[in-house]
Amino acid sequence: LKANPAQPEAENNLGLALQNLDRNEEALSHYDQAVRLNPSYAGAWYNRGNVLQDLARHEDAVASYRQALALRPNHANTWVNLGKAYKLLERYNEACDSYRKAIAIAPGSAATYNNLGNALNELDRSNEALASLQQAVSLDPDYADAYLNLGLVLDGLDRLDDAMAAFDRAIKLKPENPKAFS
């Protein structure tokens, strides 16, 4: 970078390395430099959003993810992370929309169905949440967190035997998860 400072890819890569070291403020400055050098660099906007999430700057993360999506609208991970940012901001309808867009691009992601189910559950749309979580465990039968969330939704629907079976499966898959025992 010192020999040729106008390298957005190098700035982005340095940001990634710093972020992996939990040096997030420094990483952010390199992502900022990358997008200053190349405002059309979708990957740097995406990584900028991720580090902003790590810094709990969720509104700023939303803006970065939106910029990344304007440049690369078919990137499922950006839609997923945008959904996560919206969920942390308690903007559950927008989170659901983002997760659905991710699913339309990459329908095989159990984690995205799990995230959608959780957001739907926050909106008290239990039957839709149930369907999404059932899809998550169908795609990944060893996904303990999805079974835990499925159990919570089933419990809320007063389907106690089914809820217990989901909780039992979650515990078998991930016995160290304290949420499964609460």
Phi and psi in degrees as GROMACS dihedral restraints (atoms count N, CA, C in turn):
[ dihedral_restraints ]
;  ai    aj    ak    al  type     phi  dphi    fc
    3     4     5     6     1   -66.9    20    10
    4     5     6     7     1   -37.1    20    10
    6     7     8     9     1   -72.3    20    10
    7     8     9    10     1   -37.5    20    10
    9    10    11    12     1  -141.9    20    10
   10    11    12    13     1    89.3    20    10
   12    13    14    15     1   -71.9    20    10
   13    14    15    16     1   -13.5    20    10
   15    16    17    18     1   -91.8    20    10
   16    17    18    19     1    59.9    20    10
   18    19    20    21     1  -126.5    20    10
   19    20    21    22     1    92.6    20    10
   21    22    23    24     1   -60.7    20    10
   22    23    24    25     1   -34.8    20    10
   24    25    26    27     1   -65.0    20    10
   25    26    27    28     1   -40.7    20    10
   27    28    29    30     1   -65.9    20    10
   28    29    30    31     1   -40.2    20    10
   30    31    32    33     1   -61.7    20    10
   31    32    33    34     1   -43.6    20    10
   33    34    35    36     1   -62.4    20    10
   34    35    36    37     1   -45.7    20    10
   36    37    38    39     1   -64.7    20    10
   37    38    39    40     1   -37.7    20    10
   39    40    41    42     1   -65.7    20    10
   40    41    42    43     1   -39.3    20    10
   42    43    44    45     1   -59.4    20    10
   43    44    45    46     1   -43.6    20    10
   45    46    47    48     1   -61.2    20    10
   46    47    48    49     1   -44.5    20    10
   48    49    50    51     1   -62.2    20    10
   49    50    51    52     1   -44.1    20    10
   51    52    53    54     1   -66.3    20    10
   52    53    54    55     1   -38.7    20    10
   54    55    56    57     1   -64.1    20    10
   55    56    57    58     1   -38.6    20    10
   57    58    59    60     1   -64.2    20    10
   58    59    60    61     1   -21.8    20    10
   60    61    62    63     1   -94.9    20    10
   61    62    63    64     1     9.6    20    10
   63    64    65    66     1    60.3    20    10
   64    65    66    67     1    30.2    20    10
   66    67    68    69     1  -102.9    20    10
   67    68    69    70     1    66.3    20    10
   69    70    71    72     1   -69.3    20    10
   70    71    72    73     1   -37.9    20    10
   72    73    74    75     1   -63.3    20    10
   73    74    75    76     1   -41.5    20    10
   75    76    77    78     1   -65.7    20    10
   76    77    78    79     1   -41.1    20    10
   78    79    80    81     1   -59.6    20    10
   79    80    81    82     1   -43.9    20    10
   81    82    83    84     1   -58.6    20    10
   82    83    84    85     1   -40.9    20    10
   84    85    86    87     1   -63.6    20    10
   85    86    87    88     1   -33.4    20    10
   87    88    89    90     1   -75.0    20    10
   88    89    90    91     1   -37.5    20    10
   90    91    92    93     1   -64.5    20    10
   91    92    93    94     1   -40.5    20    10
   93    94    95    96     1   -58.5    20    10
   94    95    96    97     1   -43.5    20    10
   96    97    98    99     1   -64.9    20    10
   97    98    99   100     1   -39.9    20    10
   99   100   101   102     1   -61.0    20    10
  100   101   102   103     1   -43.8    20    10
  102   103   104   105     1   -77.8    20    10
  103   104   105   106     1   -22.3    20    10
  105   106   107   108     1   -67.6    20    10
  106   107   108   109     1   -42.7    20    10
  108   109   110   111     1   -70.2    20    10
  109   110   111   112     1   -34.9    20    10
  111   112   113   114     1  -142.6    20    10
  112   113   114   115     1    89.4    20    10
  114   115   116   117     1   -62.5    20    10
  115   116   117   118     1   -12.5    20    10
  117   118   119   120     1   -96.6    20    10
  118   119   120   121     1    13.9    20    10
  120   121   122   123     1   -88.4    20    10
  121   122   123   124     1    88.8    20    10
  123   124   125   126     1   -58.1    20    10
  124   125   126   127     1   -40.3    20    10
  126   127   128   129     1   -61.8    20    10
  127   128   129   130     1   -38.0    20    10
  129   130   131   132     1   -70.2    20    10
  130   131   132   133     1   -37.2    20    10
  132   133   134   135     1   -62.8    20    10
  133   134   135   136     1   -41.9    20    10
  135   136   137   138     1   -61.9    20    10
  136   137   138   139     1   -49.3    20    10
  138   139   140   141     1   -63.9    20    10
  139   140   141   142     1   -36.0    20    10
  141   142   143   144     1   -60.7    20    10
  142   143   144   145     1   -43.4    20    10
  144   145   146   147     1   -60.4    20    10
  145   146   147   148     1   -41.4    20    10
  147   148   149   150     1   -63.2    20    10
  148   149   150   151     1   -43.5    20    10
  150   151   152   153     1   -70.6    20    10
  151   152   153   154     1   -33.4    20    10
  153   154   155   156     1   -64.8    20    10
  154   155   156   157     1   -36.2    20    10
  156   157   158   159     1   -61.4    20    10
  157   158   159   160     1   -45.5    20    10
  159   160   161   162     1   -59.8    20    10
  160   161   162   163     1   -30.2    20    10
  162   163   164   165     1   -88.8    20    10
  163   164   165   166     1     6.1    20    10
  165   166   167   168     1    60.1    20    10
  166   167   168   169     1    31.8    20    10
  168   169   170   171     1  -105.3    20    10
  169   170   171   172     1    71.2    20    10
  171   172   173   174     1   -68.4    20    10
  172   173   174   175     1   -38.8    20    10
  174   175   176   177     1   -61.8    20    10
  175   176   177   178     1   -43.2    20    10
  177   178   179   180     1   -65.0    20    10
  178   179   180   181     1   -36.7    20    10
  180   181   182   183     1   -62.8    20    10
  181   182   183   184     1   -42.8    20    10
  183   184   185   186     1   -56.2    20    10
  184   185   186   187     1   -45.7    20    10
  186   187   188   189     1   -61.5    20    10
  187   188   189   190     1   -41.1    20    10
  189   190   191   192     1   -67.5    20    10
  190   191   192   193     1   -43.8    20    10
  192   193   194   195     1   -62.8    20    10
  193   194   195   196     1   -39.4    20    10
  195   196   197   198     1   -61.9    20    10
  196   197   198   199     1   -40.8    20    10
  198   199   200   201     1   -64.8    20    10
  199   200   201   202     1   -42.6    20    10
  201   202   203   204     1   -61.0    20    10
  202   203   204   205     1   -41.2    20    10
  204   205   206   207     1   -71.4    20    10
  205   206   207   208     1   -29.7    20    10
  207   208   209   210     1   -63.2    20    10
  208   209   210   211     1   -30.3    20    10
  210   211   212   213     1   -91.4    20    10
  211   212   213   214     1   -31.6    20    10
  213   214   215   216     1  -142.1    20    10
  214   215   216   217     1    78.5    20    10
  216   217   218   219     1   -70.9    20    10
  217   218   219   220     1   -13.7    20    10
  219   220   221   222     1  -104.1    20    10
  220   221   222   223     1    28.3    20    10
  222   223   224   225     1   -97.5    20    10
  223   224   225   226     1   101.6    20    10
  225   226   227   228     1   -58.1    20    10
  226   227   228   229     1   -41.6    20    10
  228   229   230   231     1   -62.4    20    10
  229   230   231   232     1   -32.7    20    10
  231   232   233   234     1   -67.5    20    10
  232   233   234   235     1   -41.5    20    10
  234   235   236   237     1   -62.3    20    10
  235   236   237   238     1   -41.2    20    10
  237   238   239   240     1   -61.6    20    10
  238   239   240   241     1   -48.6    20    10
  240   241   242   243     1   -68.6    20    10
  241   242   243   244     1   -32.4    20    10
  243   244   245   246     1   -61.9    20    10
  244   245   246   247     1   -43.0    20    10
  246   247   248   249     1   -60.0    20    10
  247   248   249   250     1   -41.3    20    10
  249   250   251   252     1   -63.3    20    10
  250   251   252   253     1   -40.8    20    10
  252   253   254   255     1   -63.4    20    10
  253   254   255   256     1   -45.1    20    10
  255   256   257   258     1   -61.4    20    10
  256   257   258   259     1   -40.5    20    10
  258   259   260   261     1   -62.6    20    10
  259   260   261   262     1   -42.3    20    10
  261   262   263   264     1   -65.1    20    10
  262   263   264   265     1   -26.0    20    10
  264   265   266   267     1   -87.8    20    10
  265   266   267   268     1     3.6    20    10
  267   268   269   270     1    60.6    20    10
  268   269   270   271     1    32.1    20    10
  270   271   272   273     1  -103.1    20    10
  271   272   273   274     1    72.5    20    10
  273   274   275   276     1   -68.3    20    10
  274   275   276   277     1   -36.3    20    10
  276   277   278   279     1   -61.8    20    10
  277   278   279   280     1   -43.3    20    10
  279   280   281   282     1   -67.4    20    10
  280   281   282   283     1   -35.3    20    10
  282   283   284   285     1   -61.2    20    10
  283   284   285   286     1   -46.2    20    10
  285   286   287   288     1   -60.0    20    10
  286   287   288   289     1   -44.5    20    10
  288   289   290   291     1   -58.9    20    10
  289   290   291   292     1   -43.0    20    10
  291   292   293   294     1   -65.3    20    10
  292   293   294   295     1   -44.9    20    10
  294   295   296   297     1   -62.8    20    10
  295   296   297   298     1   -38.9    20    10
  297   298   299   300     1   -64.3    20    10
  298   299   300   301     1   -37.7    20    10
  300   301   302   303     1   -66.0    20    10
  301   302   303   304     1   -39.0    20    10
  303   304   305   306     1   -63.0    20    10
  304   305   306   307     1   -42.1    20    10
  306   307   308   309     1   -64.9    20    10
  307   308   309   310     1   -36.6    20    10
  309   310   311   312     1   -63.0    20    10
  310   311   312   313     1   -31.1    20    10
  312   313   314   315     1   -85.1    20    10
  313   314   315   316     1   -42.2    20    10
  315   316   317   318     1  -133.1    20    10
  316   317   318   319     1    80.7    20    10
  318   319   320   321     1   -71.4    20    10
  319   320   321   322     1    -4.9    20    10
  321   322   323   324     1   -95.2    20    10
  322   323   324   325     1    13.1    20    10
  324   325   326   327     1   -93.6    20    10
  325   326   327   328     1   106.3    20    10
  327   328   329   330     1   -61.0    20    10
  328   329   330   331     1   -38.6    20    10
  330   331   332   333     1   -61.9    20    10
  331   332   333   334     1   -37.9    20    10
  333   334   335   336     1   -68.5    20    10
  334   335   336   337     1   -40.7    20    10
  336   337   338   339     1   -63.1    20    10
  337   338   339   340     1   -37.7    20    10
  339   340   341   342     1   -62.6    20    10
  340   341   342   343     1   -46.8    20    10
  342   343   344   345     1   -61.5    20    10
  343   344   345   346     1   -42.8    20    10
  345   346   347   348     1   -61.4    20    10
  346   347   348   349     1   -44.7    20    10
  348   349   350   351     1   -58.6    20    10
  349   350   351   352     1   -41.6    20    10
  351   352   353   354     1   -64.9    20    10
  352   353   354   355     1   -42.7    20    10
  354   355   356   357     1   -65.9    20    10
  355   356   357   358     1   -41.4    20    10
  357   358   359   360     1   -62.7    20    10
  358   359   360   361     1   -38.7    20    10
  360   361   362   363     1   -63.7    20    10
  361   362   363   364     1   -37.1    20    10
  363   364   365   366     1   -63.1    20    10
  364   365   366   367     1   -26.9    20    10
  366   367   368   369     1   -89.9    20    10
  367   368   369   370     1     7.4    20    10
  369   370   371   372     1    59.6    20    10
  370   371   372   373     1    33.5    20    10
  372   373   374   375     1  -104.3    20    10
  373   374   375   376     1    66.9    20    10
  375   376   377   378     1   -61.2    20    10
  376   377   378   379     1   -41.4    20    10
  378   379   380   381     1   -66.7    20    10
  379   380   381   382     1   -38.7    20    10
  381   382   383   384     1   -67.6    20    10
  382   383   384   385     1   -39.4    20    10
  384   385   386   387     1   -61.2    20    10
  385   386   387   388     1   -43.9    20    10
  387   388   389   390     1   -57.6    20    10
  388   389   390   391     1   -47.5    20    10
  390   391   392   393     1   -61.9    20    10
  391   392   393   394     1   -41.3    20    10
  393   394   395   396     1   -66.4    20    10
  394   395   396   397     1   -43.2    20    10
  396   397   398   399     1   -69.8    20    10
  397   398   399   400     1   -34.2    20    10
  399   400   401   402     1   -64.5    20    10
  400   401   402   403     1   -36.6    20    10
  402   403   404   405     1   -66.2    20    10
  403   404   405   406     1   -38.9    20    10
  405   406   407   408     1   -59.4    20    10
  406   407   408   409     1   -48.0    20    10
  408   409   410   411     1   -74.6    20    10
  409   410   411   412     1   -24.0    20    10
  411   412   413   414     1   -67.6    20    10
  412   413   414   415     1   -40.8    20    10
  414   415   416   417     1   -72.5    20    10
  415   416   417   418     1   -32.4    20    10
  417   418   419   420     1  -140.2    20    10
  418   419   420   421     1    90.1    20    10
  420   421   422   423     1   -64.8    20    10
  421   422   423   424     1    -8.0    20    10
  423   424   425   426     1  -107.9    20    10
  424   425   426   427     1    20.7    20    10
  426   427   428   429     1   -91.0    20    10
  427   428   429   430     1    89.6    20    10
  429   430   431   432     1   -58.8    20    10
  430   431   432   433     1   -44.2    20    10
  432   433   434   435     1   -63.1    20    10
  433   434   435   436     1   -35.8    20    10
  435   436   437   438     1   -66.4    20    10
  436   437   438   439     1   -38.3    20    10
  438   439   440   441     1   -65.4    20    10
  439   440   441   442     1   -38.7    20    10
  441   442   443   444     1   -61.1    20    10
  442   443   444   445     1   -48.4    20    10
  444   445   446   447     1   -64.9    20    10
  445   446   447   448     1   -37.5    20    10
  447   448   449   450     1   -60.7    20    10
  448   449   450   451     1   -43.8    20    10
  450   451   452   453     1   -60.0    20    10
  451   452   453   454     1   -40.6    20    10
  453   454   455   456     1   -63.4    20    10
  454   455   456   457     1   -42.9    20    10
  456   457   458   459     1   -66.3    20    10
  457   458   459   460     1   -44.6    20    10
  459   460   461   462     1   -61.8    20    10
  460   461   462   463     1   -39.2    20    10
  462   463   464   465     1   -60.9    20    10
  463   464   465   466     1   -43.9    20    10
  465   466   467   468     1   -63.6    20    10
  466   467   468   469     1   -25.6    20    10
  468   469   470   471     1   -90.3    20    10
  469   470   471   472     1     6.7    20    10
  471   472   473   474     1    60.9    20    10
  472   473   474   475     1    29.6    20    10
  474   475   476   477     1  -100.6    20    10
  475   476   477   478     1    71.7    20    10
  477   478   479   480     1   -66.2    20    10
  478   479   480   481     1   -39.2    20    10
  480   481   482   483     1   -64.7    20    10
  481   482   483   484     1   -42.9    20    10
  483   484   485   486     1   -65.6    20    10
  484   485   486   487     1   -39.1    20    10
  486   487   488   489     1   -61.6    20    10
  487   488   489   490     1   -45.4    20    10
  489   490   491   492     1   -61.6    20    10
  490   491   492   493     1   -39.5    20    10
  492   493   494   495     1   -64.2    20    10
  493   494   495   496     1   -40.2    20    10
  495   496   497   498     1   -66.9    20    10
  496   497   498   499     1   -42.8    20    10
  498   499   500   501     1   -63.1    20    10
  499   500   501   502     1   -42.1    20    10
  501   502   503   504     1   -59.7    20    10
  502   503   504   505     1   -42.5    20    10
  504   505   506   507     1   -64.1    20    10
  505   506   507   508     1   -42.3    20    10
  507   508   509   510     1   -60.1    20    10
  508   509   510   511     1   -42.4    20    10
  510   511   512   513     1   -67.9    20    10
  511   512   513   514     1   -40.8    20    10
  513   514   515   516     1   -62.7    20    10
  514   515   516   517     1   -38.7    20    10
  516   517   518   519     1   -76.5    20    10
  517   518   519   520     1   -32.9    20    10
  519   520   521   522     1  -145.3    20    10
  520   521   522   523     1    73.6    20    10
  522   523   524   525     1   -65.0    20    10
  523   524   525   526     1   -18.4    20    10
  525   526   527   528     1   -82.9    20    10
  526   527   528   529     1    -3.1    20    10
  528   529   530   531     1   -79.0    20    10
  529   530   531   532     1   108.5    20    10
  531   532   533   534     1   -66.7    20    10
  532   533   534   535     1   -23.3    20    10
  534   535   536   537     1   -63.9    20    10
  535   536   537   538     1   -29.4    20    10
  537   538   539   540     1   -69.8    20    10
  538   539   540   541     1   -16.0    20    10
  540   541   542   543     1  -103.6    20    10
  541   542   543   544     1    -2.3    20    10
